[in-house]
Amino acid sequence: MAHRLRIGILYVLSAAMLTVLIGCAGIDPDAAKSLGTAGQGAAQAIYDQANASAATLTELPALIVVRDDLLCTATTNHVTGRAAGATLSNCLNNLIDPKTKLPALQAEEGKQATALASIVQKRANAASQLEAAYTSYVALATYDAGAQATAAMSSAFASINELSKTISVAYPPASVASVITPTITSTTSGIVGFVAYEGQRALLLSASHDLGTATNALLTDLNAEAEYATGIMEVLAAERSTVYGAYIQAGLVSAPQVLQAALSDVAPGVTTISNPPVANAPAIASAAQHYVMMQTQQKIAAISQSYQAAVAALKAVVIQQQQLASKSPLDIQSIWIQVQELQALTKLAKAS
Amino acid sequence: MSTSDERFEEVKTNYVNALLSERDDISRATSAGDVSKIQVNVAQAAVAFYETAADRLSAQSASAEQAYKAAVTANEAVVRARQTAMAIAQLIGLLTQATNAANSLVKQATV
């Protein structure tokens, strides 16, 4: 019983000393925990944004050939209902031979889509590893989790370096982050023989420094990715919408069905009739095309905005890392505001 | 001097405008030849765009700048033509000019 009591007292004293020593070093464990938790949130949101971006990076050349055939139906004017001179059959007979058209498109578009897909996948991995590093940082501020933090930091640095390399290979002019190296390992090896509290203090300081380095490097890479990715993703979104529009034009997709989605936005639960007046068909088809175009414009805007929001979220984390390092007051809410903005835009980009 | 972003934007604008208007342009075509020209134009605009995606047209020279200005002028002419519902034959001519200007910009400004 006395033995257990002694252990209990020692445990309480140890915890108290740890808090005091960490405080002396200028790292407030509670502030570190708050920043770590917000950093986790930001990294998770950036991971989600990367996954949403990945979904837009499908190659389209084959579908573009399908679109060309279907668009020949546009030779019958949807307003007048009459052929406008170029008939469906002579349009089909004069289509560019896919064997001529496809190789150039596949070579260029395929190359860009593949390169970007690789970058986005590496960024998702880097964000995931950074999230793990922030998780370990929170653990480190709470208890002795040095081994976990050292391993997580090492993985995060490696994945960010891999991302930088992938971007610079795909886009040589891009300004990517320089190779980064964690300090936490060397600090750990340098404290052998120190009392545990000193070691804990050094680890938390070192982890703070490393997280700042890693977050800043990911921010640089994200800026580089955004510069190249947004234009290509916007064009891919436009191409997808024209394929959809061609299906509507050809009557393969029901225009009233397309407009049902628009109606649901303004009158939830109300359904359109399945057989609207035939005389109104041209107007309904035109409205469906306009709705698809409007959705495309929203999607295109969301792509660029979601990248801007991802950059803003990481910037907010970097700023608070600097505040922590300079022992200034933290504004953790500034991170959460950017994270929420990013989450909303990612959701919009997925939905539209 | 124009920036590489501005040049990229002109090549992208040419392709996206041609792409998103293709259905309407075909609906106004008066012959199979018109349709063919519209589709060839979209295909060539696509290739020009994807060629620029990695390089970003950063070469600085007088000819690159001239090509950029020509691309801007050609894109503006297409926008004006659509606003005034220009006859399809003339519009196709402007579309082809804009894509030729985009291709020339890619050639002149690629490093």
Interface residues (C-beta under 8 A of the other chain):
Chain A: I64 D68 L71 C72 A74 T75 T76 N77 H78 A84 G85 A86 T87 N90 C91 N93 N94 L95 I96 K101 A104 L105 E108 E109 K111 Q112 A115 A170 Y171 P172 P173 E227 Y228 G231 I232 E234 V235 A238 E239 S241 T242 G245 A246 Q249 Q289 M293 T296
Chain B: S4 D5 F8 E9 K12 Y15 V16 L19 L20 E22 R23 D24 I26 S27 R28 A29 T30 S31 A32 G33 D34 V35 S36 Q39 V40 A43 A46 V47 F49 Y50 E51 A53 A54 D55 R56 S58 V111
